[in-house]
Amino acid sequence: MSQHSHLSFAFGVLGNISSFVCFLAPLPTFYRVCKKKSTEGFQSIPYVAALFSAMLWLFYAYIKTGETLLITINAFGCVIETVYLAIYVTYCPKKIRMFTLRMIVLMNFVGFGTIAVLTYVLAKEEEGRIKILGWICVVFATSVFAAPLSIIRVVIRTKSVEFLPFPLSLLLLISAVMWLLYGLSLRDIYVTLPNVVGLTFGIVQITLYLIYRKSTPVNDEKLPEHKGDVAMSNEIESAVPANGTSDEKKIEASVDTEIVRKKEEAEEEHDDEEKKEEKREVKNEKEKIDVSKSGCEV
């Protein structure tokens, strides 16, 4: 082997190892699903997308000769993501099961089949097929790597790293670095480009974690309680007569107190709705992030 081949092999092996660990990251989730016999609201889209990604890269490695290291990790990816989806379909509600099966058929059979046919129809030579499939892989892999954009927004808004697990973020960063170096050593632009994006977002996530890891964001659940304390304080102050003797002022103070109390209650209800809406947004963003946890791009 030349020095060039030694480098690419070393980076490829390290990339296989890091991606292997990434593919195993959802195991605790599916262990819990099997134990409780319920998907507990988890979405299947991240795993359908991860299977589709592994299939694309496996096909790319098949067309491009000498890509054994891409074949090994993505073959494993196809197997493990299929297992995840089989478990999911077994324990999810009937309505969600039908939706998941439709997505699998649409993306992993119809979508992938269409790409495979067009690759062979539009290009007769290996080089042309590599270009077509390579750019498809780049676009899809880049979109998957961009998934953390949503969690980045949540972290900045909430000043909390609750939804930004450091070990997984670090592992994804290492995986992106290894595959980036692998692509550079082989001068493979289709492997290199998406991992440049992955490296960039990985650095951003690690930086945000270091910035906000010691932050103590305001607890939303306590906000109404504090407002209630303020309202009670205002009510007590309003109930105290100005000179302590005038009955008229006592009545006036009582009326003012009632007005203040109702106003505070209205504000509290409005704020509670805002907090609930914000929590719903955070939950939705967290579900989007799962697409980056279900496997590592190469």
N, C-alpha and C positions, 0 to 999 in steps of 0.2 A: 504494500500500500504506500502511496505517496503521502507526504505531509498533509496535503490538501484532503486526501481521502480519510486520513486518520482523524483530522479535525471534524469533518462532517459526520463521521461515524460516532465520535465521542459526543458531539452535541446532539445527534439523533438519539443515542442511547439515553442521555440525560433527559431529553425531551420526552422520550417514552416513559421514563420513570415518573417524572412530574405529572404527565398527563394521566398515567395509570392511577396515581393517587387522586387526581381530580375526578376521574370517572367513578372512583369509589366513595367520594364525598357524600353522596345522597344515601349511602347504606343505612345510617342511623334512622333517617326519615322512613325508609321502607321497612326497616325492622319494626318501627313503631306502628306502621300501617298494618303489617301482618299480625302484630300482637293484639292490636285493638280492633282488627278487622274493619277498619274505616280509614278513608283517605283524609278525613278531618279538614276538608275544604282545600287541600292542596290542589294545584292546577297541573294538568298533564302537558300543557303546551311546551314548557321547557324541555321535557324529555322527548317529545315528538321532534322538536327542533334539533336537539342534540343527536338523535338518531339520524336525522336527515343530513346533518353536517358530517357525521362519521361516514355515511354512505357516499357523500360527494367526494370526500378526501380519499376514500378507498378506491373509488372509480378513477380519480385523478392519478393515484399511485399505480393503478393497474395499467392505465394508458401510457404513462411515462415509465419507461424501463429503469430498473435499478433503484427503485424506491421501496426497498424492503422494510425500512424502519417506519415509513408512513403506513405501509400495509399492516404491520403487526399491531400498532397502537389503535388504528381505526377499525381493524377487524374486531379487536377486543371491545372497542367502543360500541360497535353495532350489537354485539352479543349482550353486553351489560345494560345498554339502554333498552333493548328488547325485553330483557328480564324485568327491568323497572316498569315498563309499560304493561307487561303481562300482570304484574302484581297490582298495578294501579287499576286496570280494567276489572280485575277480579273483585276488588273491594269497594270500588266507587259506586255511587247510586246509578240506577238504570239510565236516567236522562243524561248524566255526565258520561256514562259509558258509551252511549250511542254517539255523543258529540266527539269523544276521544277517538273512537273507531273511524268516524268520518274524517277526522283530521289526519289520522294515520294513512287512510286510503288516499286522501287528496294529496298530501304532501309526500309521503314515502313511497307510494306506488305510482299514482298518476303524475305527480310533479317530477319525481326522479326518473320515471320511465320516459317522460317527454324530453327531459334534458339528455338522457342517454341516446335516444333516437336522433334528436337534432344534432348532437355532437358527431355522430357517424354520418348523418345525411349532409350536413353543411360543410364538412371537411373530409377529404379523402386521405390525407396524409396525417401521420402521427403528430407532426409539429402543429398543424392547424387545429387538431382536436385538443391538444394540450392548451393552446391559447384560449379556445372557447370555454373549455371546462375550467381552466385556471382562473379566468376572470369571473366566472360564476362563483367559484369557491371564494375568491377575494371579496366579492360583494356580500355574500351571505356571512362569511366569517367576520367581516368588518361590522356588519349589523349586529351580530351576536356580541362582539367585543364592546359595542357602543351601549349595550344594555345597562351597564353600571352608571350611565348618565343619570338615570332616574334616582338611584340611591345617593349619588353625589348631591343632587338637589335636596333630598331629604336630610342628609347629614348637615348640610350648610344651614338649612332652615331650622332644624331642631337642635343643632349643636350637640348631637348625640351620635355615638358610633354603635348604637344598639343593633342596627341592621347592617353593620359593616364588620364582619368577623375578620380579625387581623390574620389568623393563620391561613384562611382560605385566600384572602387577598394577596398575601405574600406568596402563596403557592402558585396562584394564577400569574403573578408577576414573574416568578422564576421560570414557569413553563413558557411564557411569552419570550423571555430572554433566550432560552435554549433553542426554541424553534426559529427565532429570529437569526441567531448565529448559525443554525443549521442551514437556513435559506440563503444567508449571505455566503457561506462556505461553498454552497453548490451554485451560487449565482441564480437562484430560483426566485424570481420576483413574486410569483404567486404565493409562495410560502412566506416570503419576507414582508410584503406589504401589510397583511392583516395583523401580523405580530408587532409591527411598528405601532399600530393603533392600540394593540393589547398592552404593549409596554408603556405607552403614554398614559392610558387610563389606569394602569396598575400603579404607576408612580403617583398619580393624582390621589388615588384611594389611600395609599400608604401615607402620603403627606397629610391628608385630611384626618386620618386616624391619629397621627402624632399630634396634630393641632388640637383635636377635640377629645382625646381619650380621657383627659382629666376634667373635662367640662361637666358641670352639674346643671343640666337644663331644668327649666321650671316645670314642676309637676302639674300637668293639666288638671288632674283630678282635684287638686287643692285650690284651684283658682276660685270656684264658686264658694268654697268654704270661707276664704279670705274676704270675698265680697260680702258674704253674709255677716261677717264680723264688723265690717265697715258700716253696713246698713244698720246693724243693731246699735252701734256707737252713735250713729246719726239720730236714730230713733230716741235713744236715751237723752241725748243733748237737747233734742227738740221738745221732749216732754217736760223739761225743767222750766218752770215759769220764769219770766224775766225778773220780776220783783218778788216772786214767792207768795203774793197775796191776791192777785187779780184772777178771779174765776174765768173772766172772759179770755184772758191770755192763756189760761190752762186749756180751755176749749179750742182756742185758735192753735195752740201748740199740738194738741191731739190730732186736729185736722191735718196740720202740716206733717205730722209724723206719719199718718196714714198715706198721704200723698207720696212722701219720700219712700215709704215701704213698698208701695205698689210700683213706683218707678224703678226701685232697685230690683224687685222681683222680675219686672219686664226685661231689664238689662241682663239679669242673670240668665233668664231663659234664652235670650238672644245669644249670649256668650256661650252657653252650653251647646247650642246648636252649631255654633262655629267650631267649637272644640271637637264635637262629634264628626263634623265634616272633615276637619283636619286629620282626625284619626283614621277616617275611611280612606283619605288620600294616602296616608302613610302605609296603610295595609295594602292598598292597590300597588303602590310603588314597590313594596317588599315582594309582592308576587311577581312583579316584572323582573326583579333582580334574580329570581331563582333560575332564570335561563342561563345566567353566567355561572351558576353553581353546579349545573347538571353535567358538565364536562368541559374539557379544555380544548380550545381550538388549536389546530396545527397549521 
